[in-house]
Amino acid sequence: MGRTIDISARLTNERPTLKLSEDMVYKVNNRKSAMLILNQKMKNADINDIEEVDEILTVLLGKEAVKEINEMDPSLAGFQAIMMGAMAAVMDEDLEVVEERFRESAEDQQ
C-alpha cells in the first residue's frame, strides 16, 4: 500500500478574521475563487486609485466592512496596516512576515 499524506488537520472551513477594534471584527474571504479575483485585480490595479484599492479590499472583507473602514477615515499608515492584516489573514501568515515582504518590495522598487 502506498504512503498516506494526511492533510485533514490543515483543511478547515473557518475563515480568518481581521480585528480593527473590539466591535470591528471582519471575516476575511480566503477562498480560492476570491484569490483568483484578487490576483487579477491586483495585477491590473493602480494602487494610487482609491476606488481600485477599495475594490480589492471588498473582495477580502465585503462591502459593509469597506464602508465602515472608510467611515473610520484611517490614516495612510492605518490603511496600510489594514491591507497587510487582510493579506496576512488570506495567506495564513504572521503579520510581521507580510510587513517585511512589503518593505523589501518597496526597497526593490526604489
CYANA upper distance limits for C-alpha pairs under 8 A (distance plus 0.5 A):
  7 ILE  CA     11 LEU  CA      7.21
 15 ARG  CA     27 LYS  CA      6.59
 15 ARG  CA     28 VAL  CA      6.62
 15 ARG  CA     29 ASN  CA      7.19
 15 ARG  CA     30 ASN  CA      7.26
 16 PRO  CA     27 LYS  CA      6.37
 16 PRO  CA     28 VAL  CA      6.00
 16 PRO  CA     29 ASN  CA      8.26
 16 PRO  CA     30 ASN  CA      8.08
 16 PRO  CA     89 ALA  CA      6.25
 16 PRO  CA     90 VAL  CA      7.85
 17 THR  CA     25 VAL  CA      7.00
 17 THR  CA     26 TYR  CA      5.80
 17 THR  CA     27 LYS  CA      4.82
 17 THR  CA     28 VAL  CA      5.92
 17 THR  CA     89 ALA  CA      7.44
 18 LEU  CA     25 VAL  CA      6.11
 18 LEU  CA     26 TYR  CA      5.69
 18 LEU  CA     27 LYS  CA      6.90
 18 LEU  CA     28 VAL  CA      7.20
 18 LEU  CA     85 GLY  CA      7.19
 18 LEU  CA     86 ALA  CA      6.92
 18 LEU  CA     89 ALA  CA      7.64
 19 LYS  CA     24 MET  CA      6.48
 19 LYS  CA     25 VAL  CA      4.78
 19 LYS  CA     26 TYR  CA      6.91
 20 LEU  CA     24 MET  CA      5.82
 20 LEU  CA     25 VAL  CA      6.64
 20 LEU  CA     82 ILE  CA      8.24
 21 SER  CA     25 VAL  CA      7.31
 26 TYR  CA     61 LEU  CA      6.98
 26 TYR  CA     65 ALA  CA      7.39
 27 LYS  CA     61 LEU  CA      6.89
 28 VAL  CA     60 LEU  CA      5.86
 28 VAL  CA     61 LEU  CA      5.70
 28 VAL  CA     86 ALA  CA      7.22
 28 VAL  CA     89 ALA  CA      7.29
 28 VAL  CA     90 VAL  CA      7.29
 29 ASN  CA     34 ALA  CA      7.07
 29 ASN  CA     59 VAL  CA      7.62
 29 ASN  CA     60 LEU  CA      5.36
 29 ASN  CA     61 LEU  CA      6.80
 29 ASN  CA     90 VAL  CA      7.59
 30 ASN  CA     34 ALA  CA      7.00
 30 ASN  CA     35 MET  CA      7.24
 30 ASN  CA     60 LEU  CA      7.64
 30 ASN  CA     89 ALA  CA      8.10
 30 ASN  CA     90 VAL  CA      5.30
 30 ASN  CA     91 MET  CA      8.15
 31 ARG  CA     35 MET  CA      6.84
 32 LYS  CA     36 LEU  CA      6.77
 33 SER  CA     37 ILE  CA      6.93
 34 ALA  CA     38 LEU  CA      6.48
 34 ALA  CA     59 VAL  CA      6.86
 34 ALA  CA     60 LEU  CA      7.74
 35 MET  CA     39 ASN  CA      6.43
 36 LEU  CA     40 GLN  CA      6.84
 37 ILE  CA     41 LYS  CA      6.69
 37 ILE  CA     59 VAL  CA      8.09
 38 LEU  CA     42 MET  CA      6.49
 38 LEU  CA     56 ILE  CA      6.77
 38 LEU  CA     59 VAL  CA      7.17
 39 ASN  CA     43 LYS  CA      6.53
 40 GLN  CA     44 ASN  CA      7.06
 41 LYS  CA     45 ALA  CA      6.16
 41 LYS  CA     56 ILE  CA      7.19
 42 MET  CA     56 ILE  CA      7.77
 45 ALA  CA     49 ASP  CA      8.42
 45 ALA  CA     52 GLU  CA      6.69
 45 ALA  CA     53 VAL  CA      8.17
 46 ASP  CA     52 GLU  CA      7.22
 46 ASP  CA     53 VAL  CA      8.38
 47 ILE  CA     52 GLU  CA      7.44
 47 ILE  CA     53 VAL  CA      6.59
 48 ASN  CA     53 VAL  CA      8.30
 49 ASP  CA     53 VAL  CA      6.91
 50 ILE  CA     54 ASP  CA      6.52
 51 GLU  CA     55 GLU  CA      6.69
 52 GLU  CA     56 ILE  CA      6.86
 53 VAL  CA     57 LEU  CA      6.77
 54 ASP  CA     58 THR  CA      6.45
 54 ASP  CA     66 VAL  CA      7.28
 55 GLU  CA     59 VAL  CA      6.93
 56 ILE  CA     60 LEU  CA      7.29
 57 LEU  CA     61 LEU  CA      6.43
 57 LEU  CA     62 GLY  CA      7.79
 57 LEU  CA     66 VAL  CA      7.20
 57 LEU  CA     83 MET  CA      7.77
 58 THR  CA     62 GLY  CA      4.89
 58 THR  CA     63 LYS  CA      5.79
 58 THR  CA     65 ALA  CA      8.11
 58 THR  CA     66 VAL  CA      6.58
 60 LEU  CA     86 ALA  CA      7.52
 61 LEU  CA     65 ALA  CA      6.36
 61 LEU  CA     66 VAL  CA      7.40
 61 LEU  CA     86 ALA  CA      8.43
 62 GLY  CA     66 VAL  CA      6.94
 63 LYS  CA     67 LYS  CA      6.64
 64 GLU  CA     68 GLU  CA      6.74
 65 ALA  CA     69 ILE  CA      6.58
 66 VAL  CA     70 ASN  CA      6.53
 67 LYS  CA     71 GLU  CA      6.70
 68 GLU  CA     72 MET  CA      6.90
 69 ILE  CA     73 ASP  CA      7.26
 69 ILE  CA     74 PRO  CA      7.86
 70 ASN  CA     74 PRO  CA      7.73
 74 PRO  CA     78 GLY  CA      5.89
 74 PRO  CA     79 PHE  CA      6.25
 75 SER  CA     79 PHE  CA      6.58
 76 LEU  CA     80 GLN  CA      6.62
 77 ALA  CA     81 ALA  CA      6.72
 78 GLY  CA     82 ILE  CA      6.82
 79 PHE  CA     83 MET  CA      6.76
 80 GLN  CA     84 MET  CA      6.55
 81 ALA  CA     85 GLY  CA      6.37
 82 ILE  CA     86 ALA  CA      6.65
 83 MET  CA     87 MET  CA      6.70
 84 MET  CA     88 ALA  CA      6.51
 84 MET  CA     95 LEU  CA      7.40
 84 MET  CA     98 VAL  CA      6.91
 84 MET  CA     99 GLU  CA      7.16
 85 GLY  CA     89 ALA  CA      6.70
 85 GLY  CA     95 LEU  CA      6.50
 86 ALA  CA     90 VAL  CA      6.73
 87 MET  CA     91 MET  CA      6.66
 87 MET  CA     98 VAL  CA      7.89
 88 ALA  CA     92 ASP  CA      6.23
 88 ALA  CA     93 GLU  CA      5.45
 88 ALA  CA     94 ASP  CA      6.52
 88 ALA  CA     95 LEU  CA      5.88
 88 ALA  CA     97 VAL  CA      8.49
 88 ALA  CA     98 VAL  CA      6.50
 89 ALA  CA     93 GLU  CA      7.03
 89 ALA  CA     94 ASP  CA      8.49
 93 GLU  CA     97 VAL  CA      7.15
 93 GLU  CA     98 VAL  CA      7.59
 94 ASP  CA     98 VAL  CA      7.28
 95 LEU  CA     99 GLU  CA      6.67
 96 GLU  CA    100 GLU  CA      6.61
 97 VAL  CA    101 ARG  CA      6.77
 98 VAL  CA    102 PHE  CA      6.69
 99 GLU  CA    103 ARG  CA      6.75
100 GLU  CA    104 GLU  CA      6.66
101 ARG  CA    105 SER  CA      6.58
102 PHE  CA    106 ALA  CA      6.64
103 ARG  CA    107 GLU  CA      6.68
104 GLU  CA    108 ASP  CA      6.66
105 SER  CA    109 GLN  CA      6.86
106 ALA  CA    110 GLN  CA      7.15
